[in-house]
Amino acid sequence: MLDVRILREAPDRLEEGLRRRGLTIDIASLAGRERRRRDLSGQVDEFKARRNRASAEIAQLKKAGQPAEALLGEMKSAAERIRSLDEEIGGLEREIWDAFLTIPNLPHPGVPTGSDERGNREVRRFGESRLGGTARPHWEVGERLGIVDFERASKIAGARFSVFIGAGARLERALIDFMLDLHTREFGYTEVSPPLLVNRESLVGTGQLPKFEEELFKVEGGSLFLIPTAEVPVTNLHRDEILDEGSLPRAYAAYTPCFRREAGAYGRDTRGLIRQHQFDKVELVRISRPEESYNELERLVSHAEEVLKRLDLPYRVVELCTGDLGFSAAKTYDIEVWMQGQGEGGAYREISSCSNCEAFQARRASIRYRPAGKKGTEFVHTLNGSGLAVGRTVAAILENFQSEDGSVAVPKALRDYMGGMDSIRKKT
């Protein structure tokens, strides 16, 4: 959530930031309501001061044995006026708060301006395509090997689900263990195993609600939701807390299944593991002091990249333009893995999205820290990214490590996790 003070201190900056995102919002109306709220607050202060003066005078009159009916009437009138003004102020505050809950974060000034993914900027690449010609798509490879079953998943749950079987299930588990070990042992993340169900306050805190409720799976007859990403419960570990400055930065890694309706994504990636209603992911969350958060973003991206480097999977890093930024993000890097079997001759597909949300989530979730040598508290900056999406990593391995004989080589980094298995072959 943005700081409401921007309405009176920098409305032009707010309007320009939203314009860069391709949004037009009636900022003048919101600013007018904020001015009205401030004016009414000033009136409340005046009536309270008048009431206090009257109270002191009444005490003196009573002490002197003199009548105070007129002043008592003035006090009562002031109290009624204060109550009336407080109700109007409360209504305006709720209107402004509700409006700000639907306004996205402002892009960092350095983020490229663009209307959609065509405005994204490539930052760097790693690795080269290892196969010549046209490779088979991962769903075809997985089904031929008998390690992924989409048809039976559809029978069990419907479209956009999958079942990993045998070596496929082991590969999925190996990737999860490999990613968690890398992030916790080498990069210093603390592993977290959070609930898969969260309350509305948690989703408001990270920015999924109220704007994206149609994307979520809600438990019928209750107030809980299945998590769309571990970012939600992990970031909310510190909701309504004041952290010690010395404990920052904090770094958490969590493996969870994730659940998304993908409403609005109909017709896209209807086959395979790229866009499913349930998928596994290792999520990275970092919490830092504001002045360190952009260095923390680069660090976060490097940690996600290292997973792909260790797996010897080609990828590129792309900086998202303003029109492609997520709701809560001020700056985002997407890591796109090379998928040899996608389209004509292959394509890069997103496998991780790493974002600095600055104070946007911290303000919604009230996560603060106490700076040394200063009075009061400040909001932390929160960052998150996939490290990595597990199903998409499986897909990338199937497409990039397939052989002419139909087998798929197991990346060297995973072989110990796979019990020494160096390739996946169809069982005869």
ZAMARGU-4260 file (C-alpha; in steps of 0.2 Angstrom, whole numbers, plus 5000, padded with zeros to 4 digits):
<rodrens>
0) 5000/5000/5000 | 5006/5017/4996 | 5008/5031/5009 | 4992/5041/5009 | 5003/5057/5012
5) 5007/5056/4994 | 4990/5063/4990 | 4994/5080/4998 | 5013/5080/4996 | 5016/5073/4979
10) 5000/5069/4969 | 5009/5073/4953 | 5021/5059/4957 | 5007/5047/4960 | 4998/5051/4944
15) 5014/5050/4934 | 5018/5033/4942 | 5001/5026/4938 | 5002/5033/4921 | 5018/5024/4918
20) 5009/5008/4922 | 4995/5012/4910 | 4982/5017/4923 | 4971/5032/4925 | 4964/5035/4942
25) 4954/5050/4949 | 4968/5056/4960 | 4959/5073/4961 | 4944/5065/4969 | 4955/5056/4982
30) 4965/5071/4986 | 4949/5081/4989 | 4943/5068/5001 | 4960/5068/5010 | 4959/5088/5011
35) 4941/5086/5018 | 4947/5073/5031 | 4962/5085/5036 | 4950/5100/5037 | 4938/5090/5048
40) 4952/5084/5059 | 4957/5102/5062 | 4939/5106/5067 | 4939/5092/5079 | 4955/5099/5087
45) 4946/5116/5089 | 4931/5109/5097 | 4941/5098/5109 | 4951/5114/5114 | 4935/5123/5116
50) 4928/5109/5127 | 4944/5108/5137 | 4943/5127/5140 | 4925/5125/5145 | 4928/5111/5157
55) 4942/5121/5166 | 4930/5136/5167 | 4916/5125/5174 | 4928/5118/5187 | 4932/5136/5193
60) 4914/5142/5193 | 4909/5127/5203 | 4923/5130/5215 | 4917/5148/5217 | 4898/5142/5219
65) 4893/5150/5203 | 4881/5143/5190 | 4889/5135/5175 | 4874/5130/5165 | 4879/5140/5149
70) 4896/5132/5149 | 4889/5115/5152 | 4878/5117/5137 | 4893/5123/5127 | 4902/5107/5132
75) 4888/5096/5127 | 4886/5104/5110 | 4905/5103/5107 | 4905/5084/5112 | 4890/5081/5100
80) 4899/5090/5086 | 4915/5081/5089 | 4906/5064/5088 | 4898/5070/5072 | 4914/5075/5064
85) 4923/5059/5070 | 4910/5049/5061 | 4912/5058/5045 | 4931/5057/5047 | 4930/5038/5049
90) 4920/5037/5033 | 4932/5047/5023 | 4947/5037/5030 | 4938/5020/5026 | 4935/5027/5008
95) 4953/5032/5006 | 4959/5016/5013 | 4948/5005/5002 | 4954/5015/4987 | 4972/5014/4991
100) 4970/4995/4993 | 4967/4994/4975 | 4980/5005/4969 | 4996/4996/4964 | 5014/5001/4969
105) 5023/5014/4960 | 5037/5008/4948 | 5055/5012/4953 | 5061/5027/4942 | 5074/5016/4933
110) 5061/5003/4927 | 5058/5004/4908 | 5042/5012/4903 | 5031/5000/4892 | 5013/4994/4890
115) 5016/4975/4890 | 5030/4962/4889 | 5036/4969/4873 | 5044/4983/4883 | 5054/4972/4894
120) 5073/4973/4894 | 5085/4959/4893 | 5099/4960/4906 | 5110/4945/4903 | 5110/4927/4897
125) 5118/4911/4903 | 5121/4895/4893 | 5117/4889/4875 | 5104/4878/4867 | 5111/4861/4868
130) 5099/4852/4855 | 5099/4855/4836 | 5083/4855/4827 | 5066/4853/4835 | 5064/4845/4852
135) 5048/4837/4858 | 5038/4847/4871 | 5039/4841/4889 | 5022/4834/4890 | 5025/4823/4876
140) 5042/4817/4883 | 5035/4815/4900 | 5020/4804/4894 | 5031/4793/4883 | 5042/4790/4898
145) 5027/4786/4909 | 5033/4799/4922 | 5019/4812/4920 | 5001/4808/4917 | 4989/4822/4913
150) 4974/4811/4907 | 4973/4803/4924 | 4975/4820/4933 | 4961/4827/4923 | 4950/4812/4928
155) 4954/4815/4946 | 4953/4834/4947 | 4950/4841/4930 | 4960/4851/4918 | 4977/4859/4922
160) 4982/4846/4935 | 4996/4833/4933 | 5002/4817/4941 | 5020/4813/4943 | 5024/4795/4943
165) 5039/4784/4947 | 5055/4793/4941 | 5045/4809/4938 | 5039/4810/4956 | 5057/4807/4962
170) 5063/4820/4950 | 5051/4833/4958 | 5056/4828/4975 | 5075/4829/4971 | 5073/4846/4964
175) 5064/4852/4980 | 5077/4845/4991 | 5091/4852/4980 | 5084/4869/4980 | 5081/4870/4998
180) 5098/4863/5002 | 5106/4876/4991 | 5097/4891/4998 | 5099/4886/5016 | 5116/4879/5016
185) 5125/4890/5004 | 5115/4906/5004 | 5110/4907/5022 | 5091/4906/5021 | 5081/4900/5035
190) 5069/4886/5030 | 5050/4888/5034 | 5036/4876/5032 | 5021/4887/5033 | 5002/4884/5033
195) 4994/4881/5015 | 4978/4890/5021 | 4979/4909/5025 | 4966/4921/5031 | 4960/4937/5022
200) 4972/4948/5032 | 4987/4939/5026 | 4982/4941/5008 | 4978/4959/5010 | 4995/4961/5018
205) 5004/4955/5002 | 4993/4963/4990 | 4982/4948/4983 | 4966/4955/4991 | 4955/4964/4988
210) 4959/4966/4969 | 4963/4948/4964 | 4950/4937/4973 | 4944/4929/4958 | 4962/4921/4956
215) 4961/4913/4973 | 4954/4896/4979 | 4943/4900/4994 | 4937/4887/5007 | 4918/4887/5005
220) 4909/4892/5021 | 4924/4899/5029 | 4936/4914/5028 | 4952/4904/5023 | 4961/4903/5006
225) 4973/4891/4998 | 4989/4900/4996 | 4994/4906/4978 | 5012/4907/4983 | 5022/4904/4999
230) 5026/4923/4998 | 5009/4926/5007 | 5012/4916/5023 | 5031/4919/5024 | 5030/4938/5023
235) 5015/4938/5035 | 5026/4929/5048 | 5030/4947/5054 | 5014/4956/5051 | 5010/4968/5065
240) 5028/4966/5072 | 5043/4978/5075 | 5059/4970/5071 | 5076/4974/5078 | 5087/4983/5065
245) 5101/4970/5070 | 5091/4956/5064 | 5090/4963/5046 | 5091/4957/5033 | 5080/4942/5036
250) 5080/4928/5023 | 5067/4914/5022 | 5065/4899/5010 | 5049/4889/5009 | 5043/4874/4999
255) 5025/4873/4996 | 5011/4868/4984 | 5003/4883/4977 | 4985/4885/4971 | 4979/4897/4957
260) 4963/4898/4947 | 4972/4906/4933 | 4956/4916/4929 | 4960/4927/4914 | 4973/4914/4907
265) 4961/4904/4898 | 4968/4897/4881 | 4986/4900/4886 | 4997/4885/4890 | 4983/4873/4891
270) 4995/4858/4889 | 5009/4853/4900 | 5016/4860/4916 | 5018/4878/4913 | 5001/4885/4919
275) 4992/4874/4932 | 4980/4876/4946 | 4991/4867/4958 | 5010/4867/4957 | 5025/4866/4968
280) 5037/4880/4971 | 5052/4885/4982 | 5049/4903/4987 | 5062/4915/4993 | 5058/4930/5004
285) 5070/4943/5010 | 5066/4958/5023 | 5078/4972/5023 | 5081/4990/5028 | 5075/5002/5014
290) 5093/5008/5010 | 5098/4990/5007 | 5084/4983/4997 | 5090/4985/4979 | 5106/4977/4983
295) 5095/4963/4991 | 5086/4962/4975 | 5101/4958/4965 | 5107/4946/4978 | 5090/4937/4977
300) 5091/4936/4958 | 5108/4928/4959 | 5102/4915/4971 | 5088/4910/4959 | 5100/4910/4945
305) 5112/4899/4953 | 5099/4885/4953 | 5098/4885/4934 | 5117/4886/4933 | 5120/4871/4944
310) 5107/4862/4933 | 5116/4868/4917 | 5099/4875/4910 | 5101/4890/4898 | 5092/4905/4904
315) 5090/4924/4902 | 5086/4938/4915 | 5074/4951/4910 | 5069/4967/4918 | 5050/4970/4917
320) 5043/4986/4911 | 5030/4996/4920 | 5016/4988/4910 | 5021/4971/4915 | 5025/4974/4934
325) 5015/4964/4947 | 5003/4974/4958 | 5014/4975/4973 | 5031/4976/4964 | 5042/4992/4962
330) 5054/4983/4952 | 5055/4965/4945 | 5067/4954/4936 | 5060/4938/4927 | 5072/4923/4925
335) 5067/4914/4909 | 5073/4897/4906 | 5076/4890/4888 | 5063/4878/4883 | 5069/4868/4868
340) 5053/4860/4864 | 5042/4876/4864 | 5036/4883/4848 | 5047/4883/4832 | 5065/4880/4838
345) 5062/4884/4856 | 5058/4899/4867 | 5062/4907/4884 | 5048/4904/4897 | 5047/4912/4915
350) 5053/4901/4929 | 5056/4914/4942 | 5050/4932/4946 | 5060/4942/4958 | 5053/4958/4965
355) 5057/4972/4977 | 5040/4978/4984 | 5049/4992/4994 | 5037/4997/5009 | 5021/4993/4999
360) 5018/4976/5008 | 5026/4981/5024 | 5014/4996/5025 | 4998/4985/5022 | 5005/4971/5034
365) 5012/4984/5047 | 5030/4977/5047 | 5042/4989/5055 | 5059/4990/5062 | 5067/5002/5074
370) 5082/5011/5067 | 5097/5013/5079 | 5099/5031/5085 | 5082/5037/5079 | 5066/5039/5087
375) 5051/5030/5081 | 5050/5016/5068 | 5051/5014/5049 | 5043/5001/5037 | 5055/4988/5031
380) 5056/4983/5013 | 5050/4966/5007 | 5057/4956/4993 | 5051/4939/4985 | 5056/4927/4971
385) 5054/4909/4966 | 5069/4899/4969 | 5062/4890/4958 | 5045/4884/4951 | 5047/4866/4952
390) 5035/4860/4939 | 5043/4872/4926 | 5060/4866/4931 | 5055/4848/4927 | 5048/4854/4911
395) 5064/4862/4906 | 5074/4847/4911 | 5063/4836/4900 | 5065/4848/4885 | 5083/4852/4886
400) 5090/4835/4892 | 5081/4823/4880 | 5091/4811/4869 | 5088/4804/4852 | 5084/4787/4860
405) 5069/4795/4870 | 5078/4795/4887 | 5081/4811/4897 | 5098/4814/4906 | 5098/4818/4924
410) 5107/4834/4928 | 5123/4830/4937 | 5118/4841/4952 | 5103/4830/4955 | 5111/4813/4953
415) 5114/4811/4971 | 5097/4816/4975 | 5090/4803/4963 | 5100/4789/4971 | 5113/4789/4957
420) 5102/4789/4943 | 5110/4797/4928 | 5095/4795/4915 | 5077/4792/4915 | 5071/4779/4903
425) 5054/4771/4899 | 5051/4756/4909 | 5050/4740/4898
</rodrens>
